[in-house]
Amino acid sequence: MRYFDLVPSHAPVTDFVAWNRRNELVLNPPFQRRSVWKLGARSYFIDTLIRGLPVPLIFLRERTDIDRQETVRDVVDGQQRLRTVLTFIDDKSTPADERFTVMPEHNSDPAIAGKPFRELPEDIRNRILRYRFSMQILPAEMEDRDILQIFARLNSTGLRLNRQELRNANWFGQFKSSMYELAYEQLDRWRAWDVFSEDEIARMQEVELVSDLVVNIMKGLSAKTQGILDRFYEQYDDAFKESREVARRLRIIMESIEDLYGPAIAGGAFSRSMHFFTLFVYLYDRAFGLGSSLKRAQPEPLPKGLTARIEVADERFRTSELPPDVLQAVSGAATDLGKRRTRLDFLRRIGDGKTR
C-alpha cells in the first residue's frame, strides 16, 4: 500500500470565494456526490458559521493545471458545505430557485433571519468571510481510486446512525429545532435523574424521548414508533404553530417532576425511560388532560400527598410487585399503545389514591 503525507491546513472563507471566482476550485470532481442539501440544511450551516461553531474537515486535492500554470483544488469531501457558503455569498450569480437565507428557527435575530448576505450587518458578513475551515490537503499524485479508498475507510469506522440521528441529518425546520432546544434545556436533569447515560445523550436518545412526549402532548396517549416520529418531523417541518404552548407545558411538567420527586428518580424505577414516560404523561394528564386543546391554559393543581404515592409506585415498579397485566406491560416491546395505557392506568390508581 502506498504511503501519502497529508498536510493539515486552514483557510478562510475568502480564500474559497477567490478560488471559486478564478475557477481554481472544482466542486464536482468525478468521485464527489452532487449537491443534495435542502434549504433547512443550508440555513443551519450558515448559522453555524455565524455562531463560530466548528464544522467537519474539508478534504482538498491540490494539483497543477499545466496549461493554465495554476494550482487547482479538487473538493474531495466538503462539497455541500462549500457550495452552501459560496451560494450564500454570491447569491446574485445564483439561480433564483437556489438562493436562500437563514431561517428564523435557526437564528431569530431580525438583522440575520431572512436577509441575503449583502444585507447582513457588516460585522456578520465579516464573521462569515473570516471563518476558517480546517482542511486536509491531499497530494496531486493521489489518484481517484486512492480517494475512493479514503471514503471507504472514513465510512467504515463509524457507528450506524440511529433513527434520531437520521432525523437530525434530514430535517432542519421548526419541529426539529424545538425538539432539540427542549431536550438540551433539560440536560442537567437527564444527568441528575440518570434517565440517560452519557453515551445515550451523545446519540440523541433524550431528543427522541422529548419528541415522543411532544407527540403525546399534541395527540393524546400514543404508541411510539419510528414512523410516527418521522411523520411529525416531516409534518411540522415548515410550520409548528403550537410550539410555544407545547414547550410551555413540557417545561411545567418537568418542573413538577423536579418538585415532586426529582432528587429521588436516580436509582429508582422512574430513571428508566419507559417509566419516566409514564410518570410524565400521568402528571400531564392531571395538569392539562391528555388530548386536550393546545390553547393556552393554566395547569390544574396536583393533589396533596402525591409524592408519597409516587414513591409507592416507584417501589412497585422496581420490585415487580405488580398485577399480571402490568407485569406484562413492563416487558418486551413496551412502547405499543396497549402497554402504555396499562402502565398509565396502574400509575393513575396509585397516584389518585385508589390502590396501594
PALO-491618 format. One record per residue (C-alpha): residue number from 0; residue in one letter; x, y, z. Coordinates in nm, 2 decimals, m for minus. Example, Ala and Ser with C-alpha at 12.3 -4.5 7.8 and 13.67 -1.06 7.14 Angstrom:
% residues 2
@k=0 | r=A | x=1.23 | y=m0.45 | z=0.78
@k=1 | r=S | x=1.37 | y=m0.11 | z=0.71
//
This chain:
% residues 356
@k=0 | r=M | x=0.00 | y=0.00 | z=0.00
@k=1 | r=R | x=0.13 | y=0.34 | z=m0.09
@k=2 | r=Y | x=0.21 | y=0.60 | z=0.18
@k=3 | r=F | x=0.08 | y=0.96 | z=0.15
@k=4 | r=D | x=0.19 | y=1.26 | z=0.35
@k=5 | r=L | x=m0.13 | y=1.45 | z=0.42
@k=6 | r=V | x=m0.09 | y=1.82 | z=0.51
@k=7 | r=P | x=m0.33 | y=1.97 | z=0.77
@k=8 | r=S | x=m0.41 | y=2.33 | z=0.70
@k=9 | r=H | x=m0.67 | y=2.61 | z=0.74
@k=10 | r=A | x=m0.82 | y=2.86 | z=0.50
@k=11 | r=P | x=m1.07 | y=3.14 | z=0.55
@k=12 | r=V | x=m1.39 | y=3.15 | z=0.35
@k=13 | r=T | x=m1.25 | y=3.44 | z=0.15
@k=14 | r=D | x=m0.99 | y=3.21 | z=0.00
@k=15 | r=F | x=m1.26 | y=2.97 | z=m0.12
@k=16 | r=V | x=m1.46 | y=3.26 | z=m0.27
@k=17 | r=A | x=m1.15 | y=3.38 | z=m0.46
@k=18 | r=W | x=m1.06 | y=3.03 | z=m0.58
@k=19 | r=N | x=m1.41 | y=2.97 | z=m0.70
@k=20 | r=R | x=m1.43 | y=3.30 | z=m0.88
@k=21 | r=R | x=m1.10 | y=3.22 | z=m1.06
@k=22 | r=N | x=m1.22 | y=2.87 | z=m1.15
@k=23 | r=E | x=m0.95 | y=2.72 | z=m0.93
@k=24 | r=L | x=m1.19 | y=2.52 | z=m0.72
@k=25 | r=V | x=m1.35 | y=2.20 | z=m0.86
@k=26 | r=L | x=m1.67 | y=2.13 | z=m0.66
@k=27 | r=N | x=m1.78 | y=1.83 | z=m0.86
@k=28 | r=P | x=m1.49 | y=1.60 | z=m0.94
@k=29 | r=P | x=m1.60 | y=1.26 | z=m1.07
@k=30 | r=F | x=m1.58 | y=1.09 | z=m0.73
@k=31 | r=Q | x=m1.78 | y=1.36 | z=m0.54
@k=32 | r=R | x=m2.15 | y=1.34 | z=m0.47
@k=33 | r=R | x=m2.37 | y=1.61 | z=m0.62
@k=34 | r=S | x=m2.54 | y=1.87 | z=m0.40
@k=35 | r=V | x=m2.84 | y=1.73 | z=m0.21
@k=36 | r=W | x=m2.88 | y=1.96 | z=0.08
@k=37 | r=K | x=m3.23 | y=2.10 | z=0.14
@k=38 | r=L | x=m3.30 | y=2.46 | z=0.23
@k=39 | r=G | x=m3.31 | y=2.39 | z=0.60
@k=40 | r=A | x=m2.97 | y=2.22 | z=0.60
@k=41 | r=R | x=m2.81 | y=2.52 | z=0.41
@k=42 | r=S | x=m2.97 | y=2.77 | z=0.65
@k=43 | r=Y | x=m2.85 | y=2.57 | z=0.95
@k=44 | r=F | x=m2.50 | y=2.55 | z=0.82
@k=45 | r=I | x=m2.47 | y=2.93 | z=0.76
@k=46 | r=D | x=m2.60 | y=2.99 | z=1.11
@k=47 | r=T | x=m2.32 | y=2.75 | z=1.23
@k=48 | r=L | x=m2.06 | y=2.97 | z=1.07
@k=49 | r=I | x=m2.22 | y=3.29 | z=1.21
@k=50 | r=R | x=m2.20 | y=3.14 | z=1.56
@k=51 | r=G | x=m1.84 | y=3.04 | z=1.51
@k=52 | r=L | x=m1.91 | y=2.68 | z=1.58
@k=53 | r=P | x=m1.68 | y=2.40 | z=1.44
@k=54 | r=V | x=m1.77 | y=2.21 | z=1.12
@k=55 | r=P | x=m1.62 | y=1.89 | z=0.98
@k=56 | r=L | x=m1.29 | y=1.88 | z=0.79
@k=57 | r=I | x=m1.27 | y=1.98 | z=0.43
@k=58 | r=F | x=m1.06 | y=1.75 | z=0.21
@k=59 | r=L | x=m0.89 | y=1.90 | z=m0.10
@k=60 | r=R | x=m0.66 | y=1.76 | z=m0.35
@k=61 | r=E | x=m0.42 | y=2.01 | z=m0.50
@k=62 | r=R | x=m0.29 | y=1.96 | z=m0.85
@k=63 | r=T | x=m0.12 | y=2.18 | z=m1.11
@k=64 | r=D | x=m0.31 | y=2.28 | z=m1.43
@k=65 | r=I | x=m0.01 | y=2.28 | z=m1.67
@k=66 | r=D | x=m0.19 | y=2.47 | z=m1.94
@k=67 | r=R | x=m0.30 | y=2.75 | z=m1.71
@k=68 | r=Q | x=0.01 | y=2.72 | z=m1.49
@k=69 | r=E | x=m0.21 | y=2.74 | z=m1.18
@k=70 | r=T | x=m0.30 | y=2.53 | z=m0.88
@k=71 | r=V | x=m0.64 | y=2.37 | z=m0.89
@k=72 | r=R | x=m0.81 | y=2.23 | z=m0.59
@k=73 | r=D | x=m1.05 | y=1.93 | z=m0.62
@k=74 | r=V | x=m1.30 | y=1.91 | z=m0.34
@k=75 | r=V | x=m1.27 | y=1.56 | z=m0.22
@k=76 | r=D | x=m1.50 | y=1.60 | z=0.08
@k=77 | r=G | x=m1.70 | y=1.91 | z=0.18
@k=78 | r=Q | x=m1.86 | y=2.00 | z=m0.15
@k=79 | r=Q | x=m2.20 | y=2.06 | z=0.01
@k=80 | r=R | x=m2.06 | y=2.28 | z=0.28
@k=81 | r=L | x=m1.86 | y=2.49 | z=0.04
@k=82 | r=R | x=m2.14 | y=2.51 | z=m0.22
@k=83 | r=T | x=m2.37 | y=2.64 | z=0.05
@k=84 | r=V | x=m2.14 | y=2.92 | z=0.17
@k=85 | r=L | x=m2.04 | y=3.02 | z=m0.18
@k=86 | r=T | x=m2.40 | y=3.03 | z=m0.30
@k=87 | r=F | x=m2.50 | y=3.23 | z=0.00
@k=88 | r=I | x=m2.22 | y=3.49 | z=m0.06
@k=89 | r=D | x=m2.26 | y=3.51 | z=m0.44
@k=90 | r=D | x=m2.63 | y=3.49 | z=m0.45
@k=91 | r=K | x=m2.67 | y=3.74 | z=m0.74
@k=92 | r=S | x=m2.50 | y=3.49 | z=m0.97
@k=93 | r=T | x=m2.70 | y=3.20 | z=m0.83
@k=94 | r=P | x=m3.03 | y=3.08 | z=m0.99
@k=95 | r=A | x=m3.33 | y=3.22 | z=m0.81
@k=96 | r=D | x=m3.45 | y=2.88 | z=m0.71
@k=97 | r=E | x=m3.12 | y=2.80 | z=m0.53
@k=98 | r=R | x=m3.10 | y=3.13 | z=m0.33
@k=99 | r=F | x=m3.17 | y=3.11 | z=0.04
@k=100 | r=T | x=m3.14 | y=3.29 | z=0.37
@k=101 | r=V | x=m3.11 | y=3.19 | z=0.73
@k=102 | r=M | x=m3.44 | y=3.07 | z=0.87
@k=103 | r=P | x=m3.58 | y=3.23 | z=1.18
@k=104 | r=E | x=m3.60 | y=2.90 | z=1.37
@k=105 | r=H | x=m3.22 | y=2.88 | z=1.33
@k=106 | r=N | x=m3.15 | y=3.24 | z=1.42
@k=107 | r=S | x=m3.43 | y=3.47 | z=1.53
@k=108 | r=D | x=m3.21 | y=3.79 | z=1.52
@k=109 | r=P | x=m3.41 | y=4.02 | z=1.28
@k=110 | r=A | x=m3.08 | y=4.15 | z=1.15
@k=111 | r=I | x=m3.00 | y=3.80 | z=1.03
@k=112 | r=A | x=m3.31 | y=3.60 | z=0.96
@k=113 | r=G | x=m3.44 | y=3.62 | z=0.61
@k=114 | r=K | x=m3.16 | y=3.85 | z=0.50
@k=115 | r=P | x=m2.94 | y=3.78 | z=0.20
@k=116 | r=F | x=m2.56 | y=3.81 | z=0.26
@k=117 | r=R | x=m2.54 | y=4.16 | z=0.11
@k=118 | r=E | x=m2.80 | y=4.29 | z=0.36
@k=119 | r=L | x=m2.64 | y=4.14 | z=0.67
@k=120 | r=P | x=m2.47 | y=4.38 | z=0.92
@k=121 | r=E | x=m2.11 | y=4.44 | z=0.83
@k=122 | r=D | x=m1.98 | y=4.25 | z=1.14
@k=123 | r=I | x=m2.18 | y=3.94 | z=1.05
@k=124 | r=R | x=m2.06 | y=3.94 | z=0.69
@k=125 | r=N | x=m1.71 | y=3.98 | z=0.82
@k=126 | r=R | x=m1.76 | y=3.69 | z=1.06
@k=127 | r=I | x=m1.86 | y=3.46 | z=0.77
@k=128 | r=L | x=m1.59 | y=3.57 | z=0.54
@k=129 | r=R | x=m1.32 | y=3.53 | z=0.81
@k=130 | r=Y | x=m1.44 | y=3.19 | z=0.92
@k=131 | r=R | x=m1.15 | y=2.94 | z=0.89
@k=132 | r=F | x=m1.22 | y=2.59 | z=0.76
@k=133 | r=S | x=m0.99 | y=2.32 | z=0.88
@k=134 | r=M | x=m0.86 | y=2.11 | z=0.59
@k=135 | r=Q | x=m0.65 | y=1.81 | z=0.49
@k=136 | r=I | x=m0.46 | y=1.87 | z=0.17
@k=137 | r=L | x=m0.41 | y=1.56 | z=m0.04
@k=138 | r=P | x=m0.12 | y=1.55 | z=m0.28
@k=139 | r=A | x=m0.15 | y=1.57 | z=m0.66
@k=140 | r=E | x=m0.02 | y=1.22 | z=m0.71
@k=141 | r=M | x=m0.32 | y=1.08 | z=m0.52
@k=142 | r=E | x=m0.54 | y=0.91 | z=m0.78
@k=143 | r=D | x=m0.92 | y=0.89 | z=m0.79
@k=144 | r=R | x=m0.90 | y=0.52 | z=m0.67
@k=145 | r=D | x=m0.69 | y=0.63 | z=m0.37
@k=146 | r=I | x=m0.95 | y=0.89 | z=m0.29
@k=147 | r=L | x=m1.23 | y=0.63 | z=m0.31
@k=148 | r=Q | x=m1.04 | y=0.42 | z=m0.06
@k=149 | r=I | x=m1.03 | y=0.72 | z=0.17
@k=150 | r=F | x=m1.41 | y=0.75 | z=0.15
@k=151 | r=A | x=m1.44 | y=0.38 | z=0.23
@k=152 | r=R | x=m1.22 | y=0.40 | z=0.53
@k=153 | r=L | x=m1.39 | y=0.71 | z=0.67
@k=154 | r=N | x=m1.73 | y=0.54 | z=0.64
@k=155 | r=S | x=m1.62 | y=0.20 | z=0.78
@k=156 | r=T | x=m1.52 | y=0.30 | z=1.13
@k=157 | r=G | x=m1.83 | y=0.49 | z=1.24
@k=158 | r=L | x=m2.14 | y=0.36 | z=1.41
@k=159 | r=R | x=m2.45 | y=0.32 | z=1.20
@k=160 | r=L | x=m2.68 | y=0.62 | z=1.25
@k=161 | r=N | x=m2.98 | y=0.55 | z=1.47
@k=162 | r=R | x=m3.32 | y=0.69 | z=1.37
@k=163 | r=Q | x=m3.29 | y=1.01 | z=1.58
@k=164 | r=E | x=m2.95 | y=1.08 | z=1.43
@k=165 | r=L | x=m3.11 | y=1.03 | z=1.09
@k=166 | r=R | x=m3.39 | y=1.28 | z=1.17
@k=167 | r=N | x=m3.12 | y=1.52 | z=1.29
@k=168 | r=A | x=m2.95 | y=1.49 | z=0.95
@k=169 | r=N | x=m3.27 | y=1.51 | z=0.74
@k=170 | r=W | x=m3.48 | y=1.78 | z=0.90
@k=171 | r=F | x=m3.39 | y=2.14 | z=0.99
@k=172 | r=G | x=m3.73 | y=2.31 | z=1.03
@k=173 | r=Q | x=m3.93 | y=2.43 | z=1.33
@k=174 | r=F | x=m4.02 | y=2.09 | z=1.48
@k=175 | r=K | x=m3.67 | y=1.97 | z=1.48
@k=176 | r=S | x=m3.53 | y=2.29 | z=1.62
@k=177 | r=S | x=m3.79 | y=2.29 | z=1.90
@k=178 | r=M | x=m3.72 | y=1.93 | z=2.00
@k=179 | r=Y | x=m3.35 | y=1.98 | z=2.03
@k=180 | r=E | x=m3.39 | y=2.30 | z=2.22
@k=181 | r=L | x=m3.63 | y=2.15 | z=2.47
@k=182 | r=A | x=m3.41 | y=1.84 | z=2.51
@k=183 | r=Y | x=m3.09 | y=2.04 | z=2.57
@k=184 | r=E | x=m3.27 | y=2.27 | z=2.82
@k=185 | r=Q | x=m3.32 | y=1.96 | z=3.04
@k=186 | r=L | x=m2.96 | y=1.83 | z=3.01
@k=187 | r=D | x=m2.88 | y=1.87 | z=3.38
@k=188 | r=R | x=m3.19 | y=1.69 | z=3.48
@k=189 | r=W | x=m3.13 | y=1.39 | z=3.24
@k=190 | r=R | x=m2.79 | y=1.35 | z=3.41
@k=191 | r=A | x=m2.90 | y=1.41 | z=3.77
@k=192 | r=W | x=m3.20 | y=1.18 | z=3.73
@k=193 | r=D | x=m2.99 | y=0.92 | z=3.55
@k=194 | r=V | x=m3.25 | y=0.88 | z=3.28
@k=195 | r=F | x=m2.98 | y=0.86 | z=3.01
@k=196 | r=S | x=m2.62 | y=0.77 | z=3.01
@k=197 | r=E | x=m2.36 | y=1.00 | z=2.85
@k=198 | r=D | x=m2.34 | y=0.76 | z=2.55
@k=199 | r=E | x=m2.72 | y=0.78 | z=2.51
@k=200 | r=I | x=m2.71 | y=1.16 | z=2.53
@k=201 | r=A | x=m2.43 | y=1.17 | z=2.27
@k=202 | r=R | x=m2.65 | y=0.96 | z=2.04
@k=203 | r=M | x=m2.96 | y=1.19 | z=2.09
@k=204 | r=Q | x=m3.18 | y=0.95 | z=2.28
@k=205 | r=E | x=m3.30 | y=1.23 | z=2.51
@k=206 | r=V | x=m3.42 | y=1.42 | z=2.20
@k=207 | r=E | x=m3.61 | y=1.11 | z=2.09
@k=208 | r=L | x=m3.78 | y=1.09 | z=2.43
@k=209 | r=V | x=m3.87 | y=1.46 | z=2.42
@k=210 | r=S | x=m4.01 | y=1.41 | z=2.06
@k=211 | r=D | x=m4.22 | y=1.12 | z=2.19
@k=212 | r=L | x=m4.35 | y=1.33 | z=2.48
@k=213 | r=V | x=m4.45 | y=1.61 | z=2.25
@k=214 | r=V | x=m4.64 | y=1.36 | z=2.03
@k=215 | r=N | x=m4.84 | y=1.26 | z=2.33
@k=216 | r=I | x=m4.90 | y=1.62 | z=2.44
@k=217 | r=M | x=m5.03 | y=1.70 | z=2.09
@k=218 | r=K | x=m5.23 | y=1.38 | z=2.01
@k=219 | r=G | x=m5.31 | y=1.22 | z=2.35
@k=220 | r=L | x=m5.17 | y=0.89 | z=2.46
@k=221 | r=S | x=m5.00 | y=0.73 | z=2.16
@k=222 | r=A | x=m4.78 | y=0.44 | z=2.07
@k=223 | r=K | x=m4.42 | y=0.52 | z=1.99
@k=224 | r=T | x=m4.29 | y=0.40 | z=1.65
@k=225 | r=Q | x=m4.01 | y=0.55 | z=1.45
@k=226 | r=G | x=m4.26 | y=0.61 | z=1.17
@k=227 | r=I | x=m4.48 | y=0.82 | z=1.39
@k=228 | r=L | x=m4.18 | y=1.04 | z=1.50
@k=229 | r=D | x=m4.07 | y=1.07 | z=1.14
@k=230 | r=R | x=m4.41 | y=1.19 | z=1.03
@k=231 | r=F | x=m4.42 | y=1.46 | z=1.30
@k=232 | r=Y | x=m4.07 | y=1.59 | z=1.19
@k=233 | r=E | x=m4.20 | y=1.60 | z=0.83
@k=234 | r=Q | x=m4.55 | y=1.73 | z=0.90
@k=235 | r=Y | x=m4.43 | y=2.02 | z=1.12
@k=236 | r=D | x=m4.10 | y=2.10 | z=0.94
@k=237 | r=D | x=m4.23 | y=2.41 | z=0.77
@k=238 | r=A | x=m4.46 | y=2.54 | z=1.04
@k=239 | r=F | x=m4.51 | y=2.44 | z=1.41
@k=240 | r=K | x=m4.76 | y=2.70 | z=1.53
@k=241 | r=E | x=m4.82 | y=2.50 | z=1.85
@k=242 | r=S | x=m4.45 | y=2.51 | z=1.95
@k=243 | r=R | x=m4.48 | y=2.79 | z=2.22
@k=244 | r=E | x=m4.76 | y=2.63 | z=2.41
@k=245 | r=V | x=m4.62 | y=2.28 | z=2.37
@k=246 | r=A | x=m4.29 | y=2.40 | z=2.51
@k=247 | r=R | x=m4.45 | y=2.58 | z=2.80
@k=248 | r=R | x=m4.65 | y=2.27 | z=2.90
@k=249 | r=L | x=m4.35 | y=2.04 | z=2.87
@k=250 | r=R | x=m4.14 | y=2.27 | z=3.09
@k=251 | r=I | x=m4.42 | y=2.29 | z=3.35
@k=252 | r=I | x=m4.44 | y=1.91 | z=3.38
@k=253 | r=M | x=m4.06 | y=1.88 | z=3.40
@k=254 | r=E | x=m4.07 | y=2.14 | z=3.68
@k=255 | r=S | x=m4.35 | y=1.94 | z=3.85
@k=256 | r=I | x=m4.14 | y=1.62 | z=3.83
@k=257 | r=E | x=m3.84 | y=1.81 | z=3.99
@k=258 | r=D | x=m4.05 | y=1.95 | z=4.27
@k=259 | r=L | x=m4.24 | y=1.63 | z=4.34
@k=260 | r=Y | x=m3.97 | y=1.36 | z=4.30
@k=261 | r=G | x=m3.67 | y=1.48 | z=4.11
@k=262 | r=P | x=m3.39 | y=1.40 | z=4.35
@k=263 | r=A | x=m3.52 | y=1.05 | z=4.41
@k=264 | r=I | x=m3.55 | y=0.95 | z=4.05
@k=265 | r=A | x=m3.19 | y=0.84 | z=4.01
@k=266 | r=G | x=m3.15 | y=0.48 | z=4.10
@k=267 | r=G | x=m3.53 | y=0.42 | z=4.10
@k=268 | r=A | x=m3.78 | y=0.28 | z=3.86
@k=269 | r=F | x=m3.85 | y=0.62 | z=3.71
@k=270 | r=S | x=m3.50 | y=0.66 | z=3.58
@k=271 | r=R | x=m3.59 | y=0.40 | z=3.32
@k=272 | r=S | x=m3.72 | y=0.59 | z=3.01
@k=273 | r=M | x=m4.02 | y=0.36 | z=2.99
@k=274 | r=H | x=m4.13 | y=0.45 | z=3.35
@k=275 | r=F | x=m4.03 | y=0.81 | z=3.31
@k=276 | r=F | x=m4.26 | y=0.84 | z=3.01
@k=277 | r=T | x=m4.54 | y=0.70 | z=3.23
@k=278 | r=L | x=m4.47 | y=0.95 | z=3.51
@k=279 | r=F | x=m4.47 | y=1.24 | z=3.26
@k=280 | r=V | x=m4.79 | y=1.15 | z=3.09
@k=281 | r=Y | x=m4.97 | y=1.09 | z=3.42
@k=282 | r=L | x=m4.87 | y=1.43 | z=3.55
@k=283 | r=Y | x=m4.96 | y=1.59 | z=3.22
@k=284 | r=D | x=m5.30 | y=1.43 | z=3.22
@k=285 | r=R | x=m5.36 | y=1.56 | z=3.58
@k=286 | r=A | x=m5.24 | y=1.91 | z=3.49
@k=287 | r=F | x=m5.38 | y=1.96 | z=3.14
@k=288 | r=G | x=m5.56 | y=1.65 | z=3.02
@k=289 | r=L | x=m5.42 | y=1.41 | z=2.76
@k=290 | r=G | x=m5.56 | y=1.51 | z=2.42
@k=291 | r=S | x=m5.68 | y=1.85 | z=2.54
@k=292 | r=S | x=m5.68 | y=2.16 | z=2.33
@k=293 | r=L | x=m5.35 | y=2.33 | z=2.29
@k=294 | r=K | x=m5.50 | y=2.68 | z=2.35
@k=295 | r=R | x=m5.31 | y=2.85 | z=2.63
@k=296 | r=A | x=m5.44 | y=2.72 | z=2.97
@k=297 | r=Q | x=m5.32 | y=2.71 | z=3.32
@k=298 | r=P | x=m5.24 | y=2.37 | z=3.48
@k=299 | r=E | x=m5.47 | y=2.21 | z=3.73
@k=300 | r=P | x=m5.31 | y=2.18 | z=4.08
@k=301 | r=L | x=m5.17 | y=1.84 | z=4.16
@k=302 | r=P | x=m5.32 | y=1.66 | z=4.46
@k=303 | r=K | x=m5.17 | y=1.68 | z=4.80
@k=304 | r=G | x=m4.97 | y=1.38 | z=4.92
@k=305 | r=L | x=m4.88 | y=1.29 | z=4.56
@k=306 | r=T | x=m4.50 | y=1.25 | z=4.64
@k=307 | r=A | x=m4.57 | y=0.97 | z=4.88
@k=308 | r=R | x=m4.79 | y=0.79 | z=4.64
@k=309 | r=I | x=m4.53 | y=0.83 | z=4.36
@k=310 | r=E | x=m4.28 | y=0.66 | z=4.60
@k=311 | r=V | x=m4.52 | y=0.37 | z=4.63
@k=312 | r=A | x=m4.54 | y=0.34 | z=4.26
@k=313 | r=D | x=m4.17 | y=0.36 | z=4.22
@k=314 | r=E | x=m4.12 | y=0.07 | z=4.46
@k=315 | r=R | x=m4.39 | y=m0.14 | z=4.30
@k=316 | r=F | x=m4.23 | y=m0.09 | z=3.96
@k=317 | r=R | x=m3.88 | y=m0.15 | z=4.10
@k=318 | r=T | x=m3.96 | y=m0.47 | z=4.28
@k=319 | r=S | x=m4.21 | y=m0.60 | z=4.02
@k=320 | r=E | x=m4.48 | y=m0.63 | z=4.28
@k=321 | r=L | x=m4.73 | y=m0.58 | z=4.01
@k=322 | r=P | x=m5.06 | y=m0.72 | z=3.88
@k=323 | r=P | x=m5.01 | y=m0.97 | z=3.59
@k=324 | r=D | x=m5.13 | y=m0.73 | z=3.32
@k=325 | r=V | x=m4.88 | y=m0.46 | z=3.44
@k=326 | r=L | x=m4.60 | y=m0.72 | z=3.46
@k=327 | r=Q | x=m4.67 | y=m0.80 | z=3.10
@k=328 | r=A | x=m4.68 | y=m0.43 | z=3.02
@k=329 | r=V | x=m4.33 | y=m0.36 | z=3.15
@k=330 | r=S | x=m4.16 | y=m0.64 | z=2.94
@k=331 | r=G | x=m4.09 | y=m0.68 | z=2.58
@k=332 | r=A | x=m4.19 | y=m0.41 | z=2.33
@k=333 | r=A | x=m4.30 | y=m0.16 | z=2.59
@k=334 | r=T | x=m4.39 | y=0.13 | z=2.36
@k=335 | r=D | x=m4.71 | y=0.00 | z=2.20
@k=336 | r=L | x=m5.03 | y=0.18 | z=2.29
@k=337 | r=G | x=m5.18 | y=m0.11 | z=2.49
@k=338 | r=K | x=m4.89 | y=m0.15 | z=2.72
@k=339 | r=R | x=m4.85 | y=0.22 | z=2.77
@k=340 | r=R | x=m5.22 | y=0.25 | z=2.86
@k=341 | r=T | x=m5.19 | y=m0.04 | z=3.11
@k=342 | r=R | x=m4.89 | y=0.13 | z=3.29
@k=343 | r=L | x=m5.06 | y=0.46 | z=3.29
@k=344 | r=D | x=m5.38 | y=0.32 | z=3.44
@k=345 | r=F | x=m5.18 | y=0.15 | z=3.71
@k=346 | r=L | x=m5.00 | y=0.47 | z=3.80
@k=347 | r=R | x=m5.33 | y=0.66 | z=3.80
@k=348 | r=R | x=m5.48 | y=0.42 | z=4.05
@k=349 | r=I | x=m5.18 | y=0.47 | z=4.28
@k=350 | r=G | x=m5.14 | y=0.84 | z=4.22
@k=351 | r=D | x=m5.51 | y=0.90 | z=4.27
@k=352 | r=G | x=m5.51 | y=0.71 | z=4.60
@k=353 | r=K | x=m5.73 | y=0.43 | z=4.47
@k=354 | r=T | x=m5.50 | y=0.14 | z=4.54
@k=355 | r=R | x=m5.16 | y=0.07 | z=4.70
//
